[in-house]
Amino acid sequence: MQNTFTKLFLCATIGALFSGPLHAKEVEPTSITVLLRATITSLESQQQLPKRTSAALHQLEQIAPRLNAIFPVPMTFSADEIAAMERHNLTRYYAIDTSGKSNDAVNEMLADLRNNPLVESAQVAPELARQDENFVVAGVPKTDAKQSTAGSNATPDYTSRQLYMQDATSKGGFKLGGLNAIAARAYPGGDGEYVRIISTEWNHWSYDHADLPRPFLQHGEVAERAPNSHATMSAGIMFSKDNGFGTTGFVPKAQAGYSKFSQPGGGSLFNLGQHLQPGDVVQVGIHFGPPLPIPIEVCDKENRYACFLPIESVQSVADEISYLTQEKGVHVIIAAGNGNINLDHPYFKGRYDRNLNDTGAIYAGAANPGSGQRASFSEYGSRVDLFSWGGDVTTTSCSGKDCSNDIYSHTFSGTSSSNPIIAGAVAQVQSIAFAHGLGAISPKKMRQVLVDTGHPLPSPDAQRPIGMQPDVQAAVELLLNKGEPPVDIDVPEAVVKADIHAVSTTSTSFAYQLDGSKSQNATTYQWKMLSGPFSLRHANKAIAEAVVNTHQTGESIYQLTITNKKGVQSSSTMKVSVVATNVEIVGPTSIVQGQAANLKAAPNFKGEAGTPPVYNWKIQDATGAGVLQGAQQELTLSTLAAGSYQVTIDVSSSHGGRKAHAEQKITVKKSEESRPPVVVVSGPTQATSGTSVKLDAAGSSAADGGKLAYSWKVSPPLAFIADGAQLTFTAPTLAQETQYHFTVTANDGKLSAQKNHTVIVKADDVAPIPVEECKPLWKQSQSYQGGDMVQHNGRIYLAMWHSQREPGDPAYTDTINQGWGFEWADRGACNH
């Protein structure tokens, strides 16, 4: 058995979490992440695996011969450190490399994985969306800051424009006040000299900027990344120097570090954690693209790819963050996201409900400082803890090749700007706490202190809450007890184990442990049931019990409240969910006589002590006569003659007296020569710019009457949305008439066929671009800013913002005037 594990569980790779099928125009999937139900250690420790587990492991090996640990356990880790990883599921995440596989093949693999008893979840990586895909910046020219000194006038002093650092009163034509950080600098530690702050971004800040420090820590594959303006602007807010010119950050004397964020699920936050200590602050300037199709009632943006989500939308990343906050004592501040999405929407099934899934991170929303309202792009909901300026932010920036030109910006915006503002506030409070002997404030306590002492929006919207804006001085006063002796830092923290998911029983009631024994600084424990049908016993113990009677189903939520020796309380909740017994029949409903095919029973319960349950298959023909039986999980059908049959499966287990029954009809057809599908495509053959065009292959048919799977391609490249047999696209604006050749492939599972359909998009009556506008030529080594126009491969391209990428690349070029999300816009052919 050891050889099997060695083959399956090897090195670390990239993986991440988003469930659901793949769709056209998504980034080609490169990996699937699986979360196993058991750790490798627990499986390896067994001398002989139960038959069902062994069979599931064999099946898993057939589906994915190579599983790679996303969070490999470091060789130097102690047993306690490994246990800390296990508390956050990190030892159970594995990645499967799917590069080179089609979407259909990946979806088939996903289905097989999710039916495997060893797999808790199997999901596909989302698209990585950097925060700089939705921020605004305009550079401020200046003289050479590298040669300026404090007190010189070579570079202006912009600190008077950093209104977000000032007190909470409105000023300068802005309704939103500041975070009172300047006043807090009067405290020992107020300049950040006792704190470390790490900027986690896709790129790093300009290490040569005269107003920014060089990093004390560089983590990750930093050689792959160049500096960029987004990271430089974030850095300036947090820790630009106090040198008499330019800007001054919240913690100008802090130790500043950089960590490159890996692809979703790549493990960079966990790996960073090995270099951190309690009280460190991590700012993550990243958000993710959405799983598609995201419902229109959740995000109504015309550009569906701009429905950005917080990084905790990926469960493996959320588990990394909970590891940092709860095991390492690190403050993690993440952008709520620029998707204008309600995180409390039922679509998310409680993912962002702090009572159900609280990693300890701070979610940063964004406000419009001019109107004093929520910024229109900001995520909102009960999970958004704090907000700050989402526009008109003055900070450092850079331009030119490799960001070699030091500049400043007065227009940094988005949750891109609010996130480092809040991170800077956290770092300043933590530094002052260290200076006063309070030690590392726990992340959840820090979050609560900032919420309790913060200020609401000048014009709040109760239906779209984004929390409070921090007040650094007020938070410090609360921690220091307004000049009295320091408060007791042994704050209680209620910690409960993971939610319980179980299957109902028929022969006896079951008691499930509600474990709060890992809670900190507790002198008393009190459990209570907030909702649900189940009962509770041992309510005043660290470990209580949820009692589920026979045949009971539903969900109960239990809350643990602990109290420390000073009467301070902390609460946390966990769920116990119980579903009815069920078994599904997995397999074909129609086969050809003699075809090698199996039916598989997939019950949602196990046998006694992990053994397989008892299976009882019966197949009857049209007369009711029994023709086939079986007592294994799978039943072979190759012996059935042509005809119609009724299949029944009964599954039972002595463990709780669980039973389940399922039925299914199956047709066995006479063997005949297979014929490919007949493909039919309907739709217009001509279109004008701006019109919506729909092509439909629903009239296609399989030779055996079965279902067809469809895939679409188009040449030359054109953005489209495919939904099974249907395809829609918006005809682009063109300078000359263009033929687009669409190809649809229909597959019945054995054979496939194709059909072509051509749509001619008429040219717009657009004046040709003058010859002189076709220059200059795009140069690979040059960096371009927003508004620059270049010629490349006979076409004109407009830079939407800072870019070093090649114009014309479909991933980064807007060809149909979509707006946000692209670095270049195609402005038509050159007229030579």
Disulfide bonds with the S-S distance in Angstrom:
Cys299-Cys307 2.04
Cys398-Cys403 2.00
